[in-house]
Amino acid sequence: MSVARLGYLGFKASDPDAWNSFANNTLGMMSAAKGKDSDRYRIDSRAWRLAVHQGEQDDIGYAGFEVADAAAFSETAERLRQMGCDVMDESDDLKADRGVIGLVSTIDPSGVRIEIYYGGTELYELPFVSPVGVSSFMTGDQGLGHFVLATPYLEQSMKFYVEGLGMELSDIIDWDLGPGGKHKLHFFNCNRRHHTLALLPVPALPPKLLHHFMLEVGSLDDVGRANDRMERDSRIMITFGRHTNDHMCSFYGVTPSGFAVEVGYAPRDVDRTWSVVRYDSISMWGHKFIPPE
């Protein structure tokens, strides 16, 4: 039994005020009710999807994976314990702060806090409205989006996410970074979204574990307008392009914490006919890296 979707992400940021402006005015997220020690943002009917905590790491703080119900919750937690993971039953206070019914946590092989939960809070009575007019963010049964972790512990991480969380390999890209050599990116799904997680193998723990997170928007115009806002603020990291594996049309911008955010549209889904393959290139066209000034 797999986790169902990526439910939320938490970041540790040295400048939460910059994140507040970025989340609202650049990405088009809607401010949500604050957490106990965080600013939170909505992109759909859920009470929150992104939390920003004060911290000097400027990196991922935690990732929350949602399961369907109490049975899936218990089964996932037990499977992780059987693998030797230290799984902690979280307090009622933290469950209330996250707005969930059940919550456990563990640590992945790279040191990222992973939370498993069920029973997230819906706010249909308070519709999501983007402050910059984003038509919609594509979430639903696919969840928040995806994120990419850099790790020197590829095999251990694959075991954790595949055997522990029940994810499946979508495909592999041999990403040629020029003088940096080739890196085998591994992409994993847990629903029809092509990938909810990707792992980028690196020789040693990097300064930032999070390479990027992705938000899927409802129209190509939403991507274009987000690109304009990023360009206005000199935040474009990788130009508009189309990926080989998920076929998403997207671009990448720099967040206030230095890692990237991908904004994309119209990827293809994983279906029952899916076969695992490999690619020699990450993009069909576009996606040119812009060196920082």
Order of alpha helices (4+ residues) and beta strands (2+ residues): beta-alpha-beta-beta-beta-beta-alpha-beta-alpha-beta-beta-beta-alpha-beta-beta-beta-beta-alpha-beta-beta-beta-beta-beta
